Amino acid sequence: MTALLASVRSDEEAFDAAQAGAELIDLKEPNAGALGGLSIGDITQIARRLRAHYPVKPISATIGDVPADALDEITTRVIEVSDAGIDYVKVGVTPGPAARRCLEQLANLPAAVVPVLLCDGGMDGELVAYAATLDFVGVMFDTAGKDGSTLFDHVDSDTLAQWLRITRERGAMSGIAGSLGWAQFEQIRALAPDVAGFRTALCVDGRRSRLDPQRVAQWAAALHRPSGEVSGAVAAADTRASGTARF
């Protein structure tokens, strides 16, 4: 079963997402970029309040959009976010000269880091394979640009399937995100990642608007149903979403 990761920006959204069936609650600020980070104070407050009601529900948080070569800043932010009481720290990594060194640094930090490999314009397969050797708790594939293109516009399904398999074979969680909506649902189902992440698909009017718990519930139900039972539910949800279901 693919778990639903819901990206939220407040404790109200966090509670709505948890109550509606999201398995993972992901803390981020959509106004601050693709992986925009909340303040440490907000992360601490949301995590504390959520844990009081959902003590075993995993919580992740992003460190913000930080260049891969800014190793000191990344290290400081990872430790701060980890110490704020969350389970997983998400860090965006873009292919390039600094990517390997960044992954090595992340793998050696005293935190449960999930590198988010940003696939805009493609991804270096050797970098993916290298990330898989570093024993991260999980690896996600996402996009940085929110320009209407999806993860599948940058990486084909067969390649993604191979990368997800490599990740799982090393015992790590595998995840995808990146402008995913109902039009990509069958591709998500076919890949069967451990985690599928969403923001705009769960919101009333774009990724910067308020999260809608009904949309969270629709996605949770669709991801959790057996394959033969999903087509009608997806069609109904797609109609209600009116074309706005994107991360």
VEXGUDO-586151 format. One line per 8 residues: number of its first residue (from 1); their letters; for each residue z, y, x of C-alpha. Coordinates in nm, 2 decimals. Example, Ala and Ser with C-alpha at 12.3 -4.5 7.8 and 13.67 -1.06 7.14 Angstrom:
2
1	AS	0.78,-0.45,1.23 ~ 0.71,-0.11,1.37;
END
This chain:
247
1	MTALLASV	0.00,0.00,0.00 ~ -0.08,0.35,0.12 ~ 0.22,0.59,0.11 ~ 0.17,0.94,-0.02 ~ 0.27,1.22,0.21 ~ 0.31,1.55,0.03 ~ 0.32,1.87,0.23 ~ 0.57,2.12,0.09;
9	RSDEEAFD	0.69,2.47,0.18 ~ 1.02,2.50,0.00 ~ 1.31,2.29,-0.13 ~ 1.18,2.34,-0.49 ~ 0.85,2.18,-0.39 ~ 1.02,1.91,-0.19 ~ 1.23,1.80,-0.49 ~ 0.92,1.81,-0.72;
17	AAQAGAEL	0.72,1.60,-0.48 ~ 1.01,1.35,-0.43 ~ 1.07,1.32,-0.80 ~ 0.70,1.27,-0.87 ~ 0.66,0.97,-0.64 ~ 0.57,1.10,-0.29 ~ 0.71,0.86,-0.03 ~ 0.71,1.11,0.26;
25	IDLKEPNA	0.80,1.48,0.23 ~ 0.62,1.69,0.49 ~ 0.75,2.04,0.57 ~ 0.49,2.30,0.66 ~ 0.38,2.66,0.58 ~ 0.02,2.67,0.46 ~ 0.00,3.04,0.51 ~ 0.06,3.00,0.88;
33	GALGGLSI	-0.24,2.77,0.96 ~ -0.34,2.40,0.92 ~ -0.01,2.28,1.07 ~ 0.18,2.60,1.02 ~ 0.55,2.56,1.08 ~ 0.85,2.67,0.87 ~ 1.14,2.84,1.04 ~ 1.41,2.61,1.18;
41	GDITQIAR	1.65,2.75,0.93 ~ 1.43,2.66,0.64 ~ 1.36,2.31,0.77 ~ 1.73,2.25,0.82 ~ 1.82,2.38,0.47 ~ 1.54,2.18,0.29 ~ 1.62,1.86,0.48 ~ 2.00,1.89,0.41;
49	RLRAHYPV	1.94,1.95,0.03 ~ 1.68,1.68,0.00 ~ 1.89,1.42,0.18 ~ 2.18,1.48,-0.06 ~ 1.97,1.34,-0.34 ~ 1.72,1.12,-0.15 ~ 1.91,0.99,0.15 ~ 1.65,0.74,0.26;
57	KPISATIG	1.33,0.93,0.19 ~ 1.15,1.01,0.52 ~ 1.10,1.38,0.60 ~ 0.85,1.51,0.85 ~ 0.79,1.87,0.97 ~ 0.52,2.04,1.18 ~ 0.59,2.25,1.48 ~ 0.32,2.50,1.40;
65	DVPADALD	-0.03,2.55,1.54 ~ 0.04,2.55,1.92 ~ -0.23,2.50,2.19 ~ -0.22,2.17,2.36 ~ -0.18,2.33,2.70 ~ 0.13,2.53,2.59 ~ 0.36,2.24,2.70 ~ 0.68,2.44,2.74;
73	EITTRVIE	0.64,2.59,2.39 ~ 0.56,2.25,2.24 ~ 0.86,2.09,2.40 ~ 1.10,2.35,2.28 ~ 0.96,2.35,1.93 ~ 0.96,1.97,1.91 ~ 1.33,1.95,2.01 ~ 1.43,2.23,1.77;
81	VSDAGIDY	1.25,2.07,1.48 ~ 1.38,1.72,1.55 ~ 1.74,1.86,1.57 ~ 1.69,2.02,1.23 ~ 1.75,1.69,1.06 ~ 1.41,1.54,1.00 ~ 1.27,1.20,1.08 ~ 0.93,1.27,1.23;
89	VKVGVTPG	0.79,1.57,1.42 ~ 0.42,1.63,1.37 ~ 0.22,1.80,1.65 ~ -0.14,1.88,1.64 ~ -0.35,1.78,1.94 ~ -0.71,1.89,1.98 ~ -0.95,1.71,2.22 ~ -0.99,1.88,2.55;
97	PAARRCLE	-0.87,1.90,2.91 ~ -0.51,1.94,2.81 ~ -0.50,1.67,2.55 ~ -0.39,1.37,2.76 ~ -0.12,1.56,2.94 ~ 0.01,1.69,2.60 ~ 0.03,1.34,2.46 ~ 0.21,1.22,2.77;
105	QLANLPAA	0.46,1.50,2.74 ~ 0.51,1.43,2.37 ~ 0.57,1.05,2.43 ~ 0.85,1.13,2.67 ~ 1.05,1.37,2.45 ~ 1.37,1.25,2.28 ~ 1.22,1.28,1.93 ~ 1.02,1.07,1.69;
113	VVPVLLCD	0.68,1.25,1.74 ~ 0.37,1.18,1.54 ~ 0.07,1.33,1.71 ~ -0.19,1.47,1.47 ~ -0.53,1.42,1.63 ~ -0.75,1.71,1.50 ~ -1.10,1.58,1.45 ~ -1.30,1.89,1.37;
121	GGMDGELV	-1.64,1.84,1.52 ~ -1.55,1.48,1.62 ~ -1.28,1.31,1.82 ~ -1.27,1.15,2.17 ~ -1.24,0.78,2.11 ~ -1.09,0.73,2.46 ~ -0.82,0.98,2.36 ~ -0.74,0.78,2.05;
129	AYAATLDF	-0.71,0.46,2.25 ~ -0.49,0.64,2.50 ~ -0.26,0.78,2.23 ~ -0.22,0.42,2.10 ~ -0.08,0.30,2.43 ~ 0.20,0.56,2.44 ~ 0.42,0.39,2.17 ~ 0.44,0.68,1.93;
137	VGVMFDTA	0.60,0.60,1.59 ~ 0.28,0.70,1.43 ~ -0.06,0.87,1.48 ~ -0.24,1.08,1.22 ~ -0.60,1.19,1.20 ~ -0.66,1.53,1.04 ~ -0.87,1.85,1.06 ~ -0.76,2.20,1.16;
145	GKDGSTLF	-1.02,2.39,0.97 ~ -0.98,2.43,0.59 ~ -1.34,2.52,0.53 ~ -1.43,2.28,0.25 ~ -1.54,2.00,0.49 ~ -1.33,1.68,0.49 ~ -1.21,1.44,0.76 ~ -1.50,1.21,0.66;
153	DHVDSDTL	-1.75,1.49,0.74 ~ -1.63,1.48,1.10 ~ -1.56,1.11,1.15 ~ -1.74,0.83,0.98 ~ -1.54,0.56,0.79 ~ -1.62,0.28,1.04 ~ -1.49,0.48,1.33 ~ -1.18,0.58,1.14;
161	AQWLRITR	-1.12,0.21,1.05 ~ -1.14,0.12,1.42 ~ -0.89,0.39,1.52 ~ -0.65,0.30,1.24 ~ -0.67,-0.07,1.35 ~ -0.60,0.03,1.72 ~ -0.30,0.23,1.60 ~ -0.15,-0.05,1.39;
169	ERGAMSGI	-0.20,-0.31,1.66 ~ 0.04,-0.11,1.87 ~ 0.30,-0.11,1.59 ~ 0.26,0.25,1.49 ~ 0.21,0.40,1.15 ~ -0.15,0.51,1.08 ~ -0.23,0.81,0.87 ~ -0.52,1.03,0.76;
177	AGSLGWAQ	-0.54,1.38,0.61 ~ -0.79,1.66,0.62 ~ -0.94,1.81,0.30 ~ -0.90,1.49,0.11 ~ -0.96,1.49,-0.26 ~ -1.07,1.26,-0.54 ~ -1.42,1.25,-0.41 ~ -1.29,1.07,-0.11;
185	FEQIRALA	-1.05,0.84,-0.30 ~ -1.26,0.52,-0.26 ~ -1.30,0.58,0.12 ~ -0.92,0.62,0.14 ~ -0.87,0.30,-0.05 ~ -1.11,0.11,0.17 ~ -0.94,0.23,0.49 ~ -0.59,0.16,0.35;
193	PDVAGFRT	-0.40,0.38,0.60 ~ -0.03,0.35,0.60 ~ -0.01,0.71,0.50 ~ -0.25,0.96,0.33 ~ -0.15,1.32,0.35 ~ -0.23,1.60,0.10 ~ -0.16,1.96,0.02 ~ -0.43,2.14,-0.18;
201	ALCVDGRR	-0.50,1.82,-0.38 ~ -0.14,1.86,-0.51 ~ -0.15,2.23,-0.58 ~ -0.23,2.44,-0.89 ~ -0.49,2.66,-0.72 ~ -0.56,2.60,-0.36 ~ -0.34,2.50,-0.07 ~ -0.14,2.83,-0.07;
209	SRLDPQRV	-0.05,2.80,-0.43 ~ 0.24,2.62,-0.60 ~ 0.26,2.24,-0.57 ~ 0.21,2.07,-0.91 ~ 0.43,1.76,-0.96 ~ 0.18,1.62,-1.22 ~ -0.09,1.60,-0.95 ~ 0.16,1.44,-0.71;
217	AQWAAALH	0.23,1.18,-0.97 ~ -0.14,1.12,-1.03 ~ -0.21,1.06,-0.66 ~ 0.10,0.84,-0.62 ~ -0.01,0.62,-0.92 ~ -0.37,0.60,-0.79 ~ -0.27,0.51,-0.44 ~ -0.02,0.24,-0.55;
225	RPSGEVSG	-0.23,0.07,-0.81 ~ -0.42,-0.26,-0.74 ~ -0.79,-0.19,-0.66 ~ -0.92,-0.32,-1.00 ~ -0.70,-0.08,-1.20 ~ -0.78,0.26,-1.05 ~ -1.12,0.37,-1.16 ~ -1.02,0.51,-1.50;
233	AVAAADTR	-0.71,0.69,-1.37 ~ -0.91,0.84,-1.09 ~ -1.18,0.97,-1.33 ~ -0.92,1.12,-1.55 ~ -0.73,1.28,-1.26 ~ -1.06,1.41,-1.12 ~ -1.14,1.58,-1.45 ~ -0.80,1.75,-1.47;
241	ASGTARF	-0.81,1.86,-1.11 ~ -1.13,2.06,-1.19 ~ -1.26,2.03,-0.83 ~ -0.96,2.17,-0.66 ~ -0.81,1.85,-0.52 ~ -0.82,1.90,-0.15 ~ -0.56,1.90,0.14;
END
